[in-house]
Amino acid sequence: MSDPTPVIDDLREESEELDALVARLSPEEWRLATPAPRWTVAHQIAHLAWTDRAALLAVTDEDGFGVLVERALAAPDRYVDDGADEGARRAPAELLAAWREGRADLDKALREAAPGARFPWYGPPMAVASMATARLMETWAHGLDIADTLGVTRPPTDRLRHVARIGVRARDFAHATHGLTPPAEPFRVELTAPGGDVWTYGPEDAAQRVTGPALDFCLLVTQRAHRADIALTAEGPDAHRWLDIAQAFAGPPGTGRPPKGTVR
């Protein structure tokens, strides 16, 4: 992506939409349990605030971000939860203010970054557009957990094109995190957008293919839905295997969500 401004603008819109949802919550609602095990609404926002700050360090202070990576390597099983726990202990108004401040600082840093710059991350290094896309993906996914908790339906928007794109680009990374050799051949992915357009990735004549609603693909790669509960079609054994392990986020493989009707 040559000009990262559109995805930075979409990240701002996605964040503002979620902000409007949580800003009106009572203290009791901030403590409601979400679909993520052990995480409340406060944990979800605390995680976004924490990762926004981590992204800001990656963009502005590579050495400072390196310290975060060392902490992650020292406690890989607790690192993310510890950060969310710490933030969730803050008063809701304080936590909300911290999230707003952090994402505003990151927005400014991304817009001012040098063209072609690349930044360290917990997965592969990221360009400006990739960093903004990753933040949008997380904001959408954690916002979905909050909306589900509150019984609110957030209609999908064409901002999902960024989530879909990072999900497709993370195909090889998903294989690597599971200790699998990525397929050598490219895949064809055809996704029907919320507005009715079809987003396509990969060569049209590829033997390995994935088709279906863009929303369902985004739910899968952010591990917000089990494959059994979505309407994606895979053609070819490698495409089938990918849909079982797909993830758009950095870090170790997630546990995902159980099929609907399953009690954890």
N, C-alpha and C positions, 0 to 999 in steps of 0.2 A: 504494500500500500504506500504510494508515493507521498500523499498528504495525510497525516494522521488526524487532522482537525475533525473530520466527520465522526470518527469513532470516539474522540475525546468529547465531542458535543453529545453523542449518544450516551456515553458514560454519565455525563452530568444529568441528562434527562432521566436515565434509569435510577440514579441515586435520588433525585428530587422526588420522583414518584414514590419510592420507598419511604423517604423522609416524611412525606405527607401522610403516609399510612401509620407510621409509628409515633409521630409527633403528638397525636391526639390520645394516645393510650394512657390508661391509668397505671399507677404503680403496680397494681395487682396484675394487670394484663402484661406488663413487662416480665412478670415472673411465670407466665404460662409456659408449659412444656411444648416444644415444637417436635416435628417428626425426627429430628436428629437426636439420637439417644443422649439424654442428660443435659441437653441444651435448651435453655429458655429463650424467649424473644430477646432478652438482654444479651445472652450469649451470642446470638446471631449478629446483632449490631456490634457487639464488642469485637467479634472476629473480623468484621468488615473494617472497623476502625484500626485494629491491630495490623491487618494486612495492608491497608492504605499507608500506614506509617512505615511498614517494611518496604513497600514499593517506593515511597519517597526517599528512604535511605538508599535504595538501590540506584535511584536516579541521581541523587545529589551527593552521596557519601559512600563510595564503594567500600572503604575500610570499615565504616560503621555497619554496613550491611554484612560484611564478612563476619563480624562478631555474632550477628543473628544466625548465620549459617552454622557457626561453631556450636551455638547453643542447641540448634536443631539436631545436629549430629550427635550431641551428647545425650539428648533425651528424645529420640525420634518418636517414641510411643506417647509422650506426654506434651510435647512442645506446643502443638496447636491447641489442645484443650487447656493447658496452663494459661496461655494468652487469653483465651476466651473467659476462663474463670476469673482472672484478674480484672478484666474489664467489666464483667457482669456484676461484680461486687460494688461498683460505683452507683451512685444515685442516678436514676434515669435521665434527669435533666443534665447532669454532668457528663454522662456517657454520650448523650445525643449531641451535646456541644462539642465534645472531643471528636466525634465522628465527622461532624460538619467541618470543623477546623482542619482535620487531617485530609479530608477529600478535597477541600479548597486548595490546600497547599500542594497536593499532588497534581491537581488540575493545572495550576500555575506552572509547576516544574515540567510537566509533560509538554505544555505549549511552548515553553522557553528552551526546551532541549535542542541541542544542535542536530541539524539534519543528518541522518545516517547513524546517529548514536545508538549504541547497544549497551544494555545494562545487565548485570548479573541477576540471577534469580535462583529459586530452589530447584528448578528444572533447567532447560537450556537458556542461554542468554536471550534477552528480548530487545527488540527495537521499540521505539515509542509507540507505534500503532499496536504492537503485540502486547505491550504492558497495559495499555488502555483497554484492549480487548479482554485481557485476562481479568482486569478489575471489573469490567462490565459483566463478564460471565459469572463471577462470584457474587456480585451485587444482585443479579437477576436470580441466581439459584437460592441464595440465602433469603432474599426477599420472598421467593415462592414459599419457602418453609414458613415464614412469618404469616403470609397471606393464608396459607392452608390452616394454620393454627387459629387464626381469627375468623375463619369461614368466609374470607373475602376472595372473590374471583378477580384476578388481574388479567384482562384480555391480552393475548400475545400481540406483540408489535413487530414491525420489520427490524427493530433493533436486534432481534434474534439472529439476523444474518451474521453478526459478529461471533455469537456463540457457536453457530453452526460451523463457521469458518475455522475457528480454533479447534473445534472437535474433530474436523477432518484433518487438519494439519497435525494433530496430536496422535494420529494413527500409529506411527512407528514408536512414539514415546510410550503409548499404552502397552504395546507388545513388550518393550524393553523392561518396563516396571514389573511385568509378570515373568521375566526371564525367558521370553520367547524371541525368536528371530523374526523381525518384521518381514512381511511378504516383499518379494523383489518387484513385483509388478504393481502398477498404479491401479487404484479402484475408481469406479464411476459412482458418484453419489448424486442423486437427484431428489431434491427436497421441495415440497410445496409450501411456499411462504404463507404467513397469515393473510396477506393481501391477495393471494391467488397466483402470484408469479412462481416460477420454478427456478430454484437456485441449483446450479450444476457445478460439479467439481470433477476433474479427471477426464481422461479421454472417453469419447462417446462409445468406442468399440471395446472398452475394457470387459473382460470376462467376469470379474468380481464386481458386483453391483449392490448398492443399497438405495432403496427408494422409500418414500413415505412422507408424512407431514414433518415440516421443519420443527414444529413444537415438540413432537415426539422424539426426534433425533436429539434435540437440546436437552430434553428431560433425561435421556439415556446417558449422554456423555457427561452430564453434571451429576449423574447417579441420583436423580430425583424420582425415578420410576424404574421398575423392573422391566426387563425386556418382555416378559409375558404380558405386560399391561399396556403395551404400545403397539402402534400399527406400522412398524417398519418391516420391509421385506428385504431379505438378503438372498442374493444369487451367487453361488460359489462357496466352497468350504472355507476359504480364507475370509470372505465377507461375513459368514456366519460366526466364525471364531472371534472376529473383531467386535461384533455387537455384544458378545458375552463379556468382553474385557474393556470396552471403550471408556475412556475418561479424558476430560478436557483440562483437568487441573494438575498442577505439579505435585510432586510428592509420591509416596508409596500408594499401592492400589487401595482404593476405598472399599468399604464393605458393601456399599450400595444400599438399596431399599429392597425389602422382601416383596414378593408378589402380594397384590391386594388380597386381604382376607387372612394373611399369615400373621400369627401372633408371635412377637419376639419375646 
